[in-house]
Amino acid sequence: MPLENPSTWTTLDKAVAVTALVLASGYAVGPVRELVIAGVSGLVGPLAVWLPFSGLVAVLGGVSGLAGTAARAYAQDRALVERARARTEELREELAAATSDADDTDGGRDGTSAGGADDVAALQAELREQTLTVVSESVKPAAYGAAVSIPAFLWLRWAVAAPAAAVVPAATTLPVVGTIAWSATLVGPLKLWLVWYLGASLSVGALSRRLAARLGPTA
């Protein structure tokens, strides 16, 4: 039996997705990038006064990680995703059986092959619909997370590339390594500031997801 599959994208969800796309254009479009940097500078300015740059990078990474967890928890209809995934598995089994029956009917030439083909087409259409539901619900929290992480990333990239303009130190001192530039490459394309940012983002994101999983059943 086909599942009711209404769109769960609200006007706010669509607006956030469009905003995320506009922010992402800042990687290539100078005016957008400048506006984003100016906006983030106004927000992180007070923190930069008393927080070392390493702490500021960690805070921005942590905020991005929390934003991703919150987006998955509140923007995604997890019940709908689970139903759609379960239905997708059922449809694949039904489609395999219907395809086999259609082939057998066609081989027997009993005049019912057209009906079998219609059944296969109907199952394929519903399978596409349920697959689209899963993809759509996965993209939604990604849009919310990107709306937070992209501005932070753009600002940090600018801050490291132009430390004088950003009023941040060009280098930091790490145990064993000693003094190293924030723009120094560690492994492949990964630079120190990016590793620091990703480390904070992934760590906070993992911890917040674990906490959300523990609190979820009792919420």
C-alpha positions as CSV (number, residue, x, y, z in Angstrom):
1,M,0.0,0.0,0.0
2,P,1.6,3.3,-1.0
3,L,2.5,5.7,1.8
4,E,1.1,9.2,2.0
5,N,4.1,11.3,1.0
6,P,3.5,15.0,1.6
7,S,6.3,17.5,1.2
8,T,7.7,18.5,4.7
9,W,9.7,21.5,3.4
10,T,8.2,24.6,5.0
11,T,8.7,28.1,3.7
12,L,11.4,28.6,6.3
13,D,13.2,25.4,5.1
14,K,13.2,26.7,1.6
15,A,14.4,30.1,2.7
16,V,17.2,28.6,4.6
17,A,18.2,26.4,1.6
18,V,18.3,29.5,-0.7
19,T,20.3,31.4,1.9
20,A,22.8,28.6,2.1
21,L,23.2,28.6,-1.6
22,V,23.7,32.4,-1.6
23,L,26.3,32.0,1.2
24,A,28.1,29.2,-0.7
25,S,28.4,31.6,-3.7
26,G,30.7,33.6,-1.4
27,Y,33.5,31.2,-2.3
28,A,33.5,32.6,-5.8
29,V,31.6,35.9,-5.7
30,G,33.7,38.7,-4.0
31,P,30.8,41.0,-2.9
32,V,28.9,38.1,-1.2
33,R,32.1,37.0,0.5
34,E,32.8,40.5,1.7
35,L,29.3,40.9,3.1
36,V,29.6,37.6,4.9
37,I,33.0,38.4,6.4
38,A,31.7,41.8,7.6
39,G,28.7,40.2,9.2
40,V,30.7,37.5,11.0
41,S,33.4,40.0,12.1
42,G,30.6,42.0,13.8
43,L,29.5,38.9,15.7
44,V,32.9,37.5,16.7
45,G,34.6,40.8,17.3
46,P,33.7,40.8,21.1
47,L,35.1,37.3,21.4
48,A,38.3,38.1,19.6
49,V,39.0,40.8,22.2
50,W,39.5,38.4,25.1
51,L,39.7,34.9,23.4
52,P,42.9,33.7,21.8
53,F,42.6,32.8,18.1
54,S,42.9,29.1,18.8
55,G,39.9,29.4,21.1
56,L,38.0,31.4,18.6
57,V,38.6,28.8,15.9
58,A,37.4,26.1,18.4
59,V,34.3,28.1,19.3
60,L,33.4,28.5,15.6
61,G,34.0,24.9,14.9
62,G,32.0,23.9,18.0
63,V,29.1,26.1,16.9
64,S,29.1,24.5,13.5
65,G,29.1,21.0,15.1
66,L,26.2,22.0,17.3
67,A,24.3,23.5,14.4
68,G,24.6,20.2,12.5
69,T,23.3,18.2,15.4
70,A,20.4,20.6,16.0
71,A,19.5,20.6,12.3
72,R,19.3,16.8,12.2
73,A,17.2,16.8,15.4
74,Y,14.7,19.4,14.6
75,A,14.7,20.0,10.8
76,Q,14.5,16.4,9.7
77,D,11.3,14.3,10.0
78,R,13.0,11.2,11.2
79,A,9.8,9.2,11.4
80,L,9.0,10.0,7.8
81,V,12.6,9.0,6.8
82,E,12.2,5.6,8.6
83,R,8.9,4.9,7.0
84,A,10.2,5.9,3.5
85,R,13.2,3.7,3.9
86,A,11.1,0.7,5.1
87,R,8.7,1.3,2.2
88,T,11.7,1.5,-0.2
89,E,12.9,-2.0,0.8
90,E,9.3,-3.3,0.4
91,L,9.1,-1.8,-3.0
92,R,12.3,-3.3,-4.2
93,E,11.1,-6.7,-3.2
94,E,7.7,-6.1,-4.8
95,L,9.4,-4.8,-7.9
96,A,11.7,-7.8,-8.2
97,A,8.7,-10.1,-7.9
98,A,6.5,-8.1,-10.3
99,T,9.3,-8.0,-12.9
100,S,9.7,-11.7,-12.7
101,D,6.0,-12.2,-13.0
102,A,5.8,-9.9,-16.0
103,D,8.6,-11.8,-17.7
104,D,6.9,-15.1,-17.0
105,T,3.5,-13.8,-18.3
106,D,5.2,-12.4,-21.4
107,G,6.8,-15.7,-22.0
108,G,3.4,-17.5,-21.6
109,R,1.7,-15.1,-24.0
110,D,-1.6,-15.3,-22.1
111,G,-2.5,-11.7,-22.9
112,T,-1.9,-10.2,-19.4
113,S,1.6,-8.8,-20.0
114,A,0.3,-5.3,-20.4
115,G,-1.2,-5.4,-16.9
116,G,2.1,-6.7,-15.5
117,A,4.0,-3.9,-17.2
118,D,1.6,-1.4,-15.6
119,D,2.3,-2.9,-12.2
120,V,6.0,-2.6,-12.7
121,A,5.7,1.0,-13.8
122,A,3.6,1.9,-10.8
123,L,6.1,0.3,-8.4
124,Q,9.0,2.1,-10.1
125,A,7.2,5.4,-9.8
126,E,6.5,4.9,-6.1
127,L,10.1,3.7,-5.5
128,R,11.4,7.0,-7.0
129,E,9.0,9.0,-4.8
130,Q,10.1,7.3,-1.6
131,T,13.8,7.6,-2.6
132,L,13.2,11.3,-3.2
133,T,11.7,11.6,0.2
134,V,14.8,10.2,1.9
135,V,17.1,12.4,-0.2
136,S,14.9,15.5,0.5
137,E,14.9,14.9,4.2
138,S,18.6,14.4,4.2
139,V,19.3,17.6,2.3
140,K,17.1,19.7,4.7
141,P,19.3,19.5,7.8
142,A,22.4,19.9,5.6
143,A,21.0,23.3,4.4
144,Y,20.5,24.5,8.0
145,G,24.0,23.3,9.0
146,A,25.6,25.0,5.9
147,A,23.9,28.3,6.7
148,V,26.0,28.3,9.9
149,S,29.2,26.6,8.8
150,I,29.8,28.4,5.5
151,P,30.0,31.9,7.1
152,A,32.3,30.6,9.8
153,F,34.5,28.9,7.2
154,L,34.7,32.0,5.0
155,W,35.6,34.2,7.9
156,L,38.3,31.9,9.1
157,R,39.8,31.5,5.7
158,W,39.9,35.3,5.3
159,A,41.3,35.7,8.9
160,V,44.2,33.4,8.2
161,A,44.9,34.8,4.7
162,A,44.9,38.4,6.0
163,P,45.9,38.3,9.7
164,A,46.7,42.0,9.7
165,A,43.2,42.9,8.5
166,A,41.6,40.3,10.7
167,V,43.6,41.3,13.8
168,V,44.7,37.8,14.6
169,P,48.1,36.2,15.0
170,A,49.7,34.7,11.9
171,A,51.2,31.9,13.9
172,T,50.7,29.9,17.1
173,T,52.8,27.8,19.4
174,L,52.0,24.1,19.7
175,P,53.6,21.5,22.0
176,V,56.5,19.5,20.3
177,V,56.0,21.4,17.0
178,G,56.8,24.8,18.4
179,T,55.8,28.0,16.5
180,I,53.8,27.3,13.4
181,A,51.8,29.5,11.0
182,W,48.0,29.0,11.0
183,S,48.2,28.8,7.2
184,A,50.9,26.0,7.3
185,T,50.0,22.8,5.5
186,L,50.0,19.7,7.7
187,V,48.8,16.9,5.4
188,G,47.9,17.3,1.8
189,P,45.5,20.3,1.4
190,L,44.8,20.4,5.1
191,K,46.1,23.5,6.8
192,L,46.5,24.0,10.5
193,W,43.5,26.3,11.0
194,L,41.3,23.9,9.0
195,V,42.4,20.9,11.1
196,W,41.8,22.9,14.3
197,Y,38.3,23.9,13.0
198,L,37.3,20.4,11.8
199,G,38.6,18.9,15.0
200,A,36.4,21.1,17.1
201,S,33.4,20.7,14.8
202,L,33.6,16.9,14.6
203,S,34.3,16.5,18.4
204,V,31.4,18.8,19.5
205,G,29.1,17.3,16.9
206,A,29.8,13.8,18.0
207,L,29.4,14.6,21.7
208,S,26.2,16.6,21.1
209,R,24.7,13.7,19.0
210,R,25.5,11.2,21.7
211,L,23.9,13.5,24.3
212,A,20.9,14.0,22.1
213,A,20.6,10.2,21.6
214,R,20.6,9.7,25.4
215,L,18.1,12.4,26.1
216,G,15.9,11.7,23.1
217,P,13.9,8.8,24.4
218,T,13.1,10.6,27.6
219,A,12.2,13.9,25.9
